[in-house]
Structures are given as structure tokens and as C-alpha cells.
Amino acid sequence: MGRSTKSPSEGSKTRSGPQSADTAAGSDFLQLDIGQAPAGGRTAWLADRLRAAIADGRLPVGTRLPASRVLAGELRVTRGVVTEAYRRLAESGQIAGRGRLGTVVVAAPAAPAAPAAPRESVAPAAPGERAPDAAGPGPALFMSAVRDGVVDTLRALPCRIDLSPGLPDLAAFPRTAWVRAERAVLAGVTPADFGYGDPRGAPALRRAVVGWLARNRGIRADPDEVVVVAGVAQALALLGGLLREDGVHRIAVEDPGSLGARQQLEYGGHTVVPVPVDEGGLDVAALRASGARAVLTTPAHQFPTGVVLDGERRRELLSWAAEGGVVIEDDYDAEHRYDRPPVPALRSLLPDGVCYAGSVSKLLAPALRVGWLLVPPDRLDAVVRAKRYADLGNGVLTQLVLARLMDSGELERHLRHVRLRHRRRRDAMLRAVRARLPGARVHGAAAGLHLMVTFDDRETGLRDTDLAAAALARGVKVHPLSWHRLTPGPPGLVLGYAAGAAHDIEEGIAVVGEALRGLAPT
């Protein structure tokens, strides 16, 4: 039967009659009309429709999705189109298989940004000018001096693709192992365990941390030396308070280095002193020349450059510490390595001279707010006292569950699993950068959860804040490298790859490349 020529109102009365294949190829589920899908892009179209429905609440958490065979039949597409769309959402942590319950929505992201205005309606910035503010309030975030809370502000903004650094693969969180461990813990805890505990942390976790550090970081310690903290941020706050009591008000930091860590120290009333980082890591000669009595460093995988503190610099830094300097070692990203051997922690070489901080934020999830702090013996009592008056200690149930995961080997299994996922995503980003940002120089690819890329600005006058603003206007979040600098340097970006699926990474880098070309002089 040929296509009906009746009006829409007439057509609505005859839907039970024979229809063409084009008219029938649709689903009542979300009113999906496969005719709207672009040629050759049905999988991406379906995945985008599902993401949008999850984000705007039409598919709330707990909703069961149609079986792939059923939805494919209704849309008259191959089952592979539907299963691949479902796989992409599962990889980004929005849906998950639940056995007999089928595929269900398990997480809802922030609502997507409103569609951008047609790109031809906004003229690209001329050389030396800032990108226009017409794209909305988000890009304006990059147009002024870095202010307190700027990372949190960026994190809260909606986007299509988030390439911000600092997040692990949250979709890979070991939910099944966590629930199993939590049940075992709850079955074994006593009423007394629910009372106020030791401010240093649950003994079970402190013992487990000692074993974890011995196996994975070469650190030998006693459980009584471990203080459980709410992540490295609290470790810095506690140590900062002790240093102020000792009359230390200037703390050296790596440059470039973590904006968040720098702001944490500044919030505590310290003046931060930039010390340059090169291919060998922290410049210890410059540290000595600075006159600072304490330094915060990330020697295993420097943020954001990704370099490792080399052997000669390690000896120089430990010599500086032995002379009375205070070394704060943030063991950032130490577990996430792909193309290089493990690097021992500084604490393993000089236990009495290094304050060591680590956490599970990059291994499991930052929302757990669990980390650990080891300090020299002469500072331990003061740290425990500061922790007691800060919050009386971390929540005990999370500590006990984490201890069980460490002791059972589940955490090591999880680490091996996410290393493979992270490596594939890193490789996808490297390929995309080579293809879409051919003039960029890549740093720190051998380990970690992010890449740093730099550009030659001698001819173009490129400002990385303009590039980050232009990318955000197109729906992609990145960090400008200048956010993490205290002194001038080449423009660049810090690009996280661990939390995104490979196809999102590739699309995001393509958008960054498009934004870069839009800023090029004409």
C-alpha cells in the first residue's frame, strides 16, 4: 500500500491499518523514530536519545530498558545497533545488566547543556582577542584570573563530554565486591564498633593499609603510624596546621602543579612558593634557593606533567629533608602505570623525613573520602590530636569494607581490571591527539589518568584559556594548563581520559581540534 496522503489528524485515525515500513519503524518507547537517525549513524543516534532521556528524568534510576531484541524489532534495525548503544551507556556508567531484571538505569548525569547556537552565527575570536561570551556563562569561567573554587564551578557545569583530569573510571567501581564485603562486615561487627572509635582510624584498615603499602609502594610501617584521613585534601589541611604552629608559613609547590592542592594550602593561610619542574622532576637546587622549609611534591607521577622524580633529584631531595626540610609526598596516581616500571615512594627511602599521603580517590572513587597519612614519629601525636579535633575520625563502616577489600585481594584485582580499561582509553586519546591536534606535544603518557599537551604559541599567540572556553562552548570540558601554573609557560591543556568511553574521548578531542582551528589567525 502506498504512503497515505491524509492529513496528520486523519492519519492518526488509521494507525491500526497497513502502513509502510518507514512509518512502522518506530517504538512507543521514548517515541523513537528511526527515520530521524542520520544515515550510517543509527547507533550514535540511539545512544544520544537514551542519554538525553536519562539526563532529563524520563528514564529515572531503576528504569528497565526494553530487551535489545524487542527494541531492534520495533525500530527495524539489526540487534547489533541496539546492543552497541546499550554497551556505550554501560561503559559510561549510566546503565547496567541486572540478570533476570534486564538492563536498568543505574546513574543519571547532569542534564545536558542546551544546544549551542549555530557555529556560523558566532564569529571566531581574532588573534589576541578572547573568545566571545555569547555561548553562555560557562566559557566566561576562563576569562578572569583563577579564583577559589573554580574547579568546583567547572565540575558543576553541564557538558556533552568531560575530559577534565582527576577522575578514575567511576563506571568500573566494584559494586558487587563492595556489597559482598559490606554484608560480611555488617554480619561481624559488634555493637561497640558503632561507637566513637580511635581518631587514627579503624585498626583493621590501618593494618590493611600497611599491607597494601608494603606490597605496592615498598613502604614498611606499623599500623600505629597510620592515620586514616578524608583524602589527601584533609592530609594537607592537618599538616598545614602543624607547620603553622612550627612557624612555617611558606610552602614550596611544583610549578606547574595541582591547582587544587595549591588552593588547599593557601586556604590554610600559607604562601605558596613556585619551584620549577623539568624532565627530571622537581628542581631541588631551585627549592634550596627558594628558602622554603617545606615542599609538597608528587614524585611518582608529577601532576600535571607526568614526569617521575629521577634518581639524582631524589637523592638531592632526601638530603634536603635530612637537613631539616619537610617533604610532603602526595603519592598521586602511583598505581596507574602502563609503560614504565614501578617507582618506589620517597617514604620508603627516608621514613623519618617524609610525610606521606595517599588515598583511594583515583583507585576507587573520590566520593568515599578515604585516605591515609604517615608522618615522622616526632609529628605523629600532633597529627592524631589535629585529626581528633577536626572530625573525631572517619566513618567506620567504609573503613571496614575497604579493609576487607584490601585483605581479600579484591582491590588488587580491581586495579588490574581498571589498568586495562584506562590503558585502552589512554591509547584512544593518544590516537585522537595525533590525528586532531597534530601540532601538540604530549607529556606523561606512560602512567596516570590524564595527558598534558602543550602548544607552540610563538607564532599564534594562543592562550589556553581561550581554547578551553571555545571547547566548553562546544560542549567539551578541559583544563587549561595555565590554571595549574604560577609562572608563565607554554599554553596547553590537561586532558583526563579515565572516566570517559573511547568514542567520547575521540569525539571530545575532535571538538578541541575544531576549537583550536577556530582560534587560529586568518
Secondary structure, DSSP 4 states (H G I P E B T S, - for coil): -PPP-S-HHHHGGGTTS---HHHH-EETGGGEEGGGSPTT-HHHHHHHHHHHHHHTTSS-TTPBPPPHHHHHHHHTS-HHHHHHHHHHHHHTTSEEE-GGG-EEE----PPPPPPPPPGGGSPPPPTTSPPPGGG-HHHHTTSS---TTHHHHHHHS--SEE--SS---GGG--HHHHHHHHHHHHHH--GGGGS---TT--HHHHHHHHHHHHHHH-----GGGEEEESHHHHHHHHHHHHHHHTT--EEEEEES--HHHHHHHHHTTPEEEEEEEETTEE-HHHHHHHT-SEEEE--SS-TTT-----HHHHHHHHHHHHTT-EEEEE-TTTT-BSSS-----GGGT-TTTEEEEEESTTTT-GGG--EEEE--HHHHHHHHHHHHHHHSS--HHHHHHHHHHHHHTHHHHHHHHHHHHHHHHHHHHHHHHHHH-TTPEEE-TTBSSEEEEE---TTT---HHHHHHHHHHTTEE-EEGGGG-SS----EEEEE-TTS-HHHHHHHHHHHHHHHHHHS--
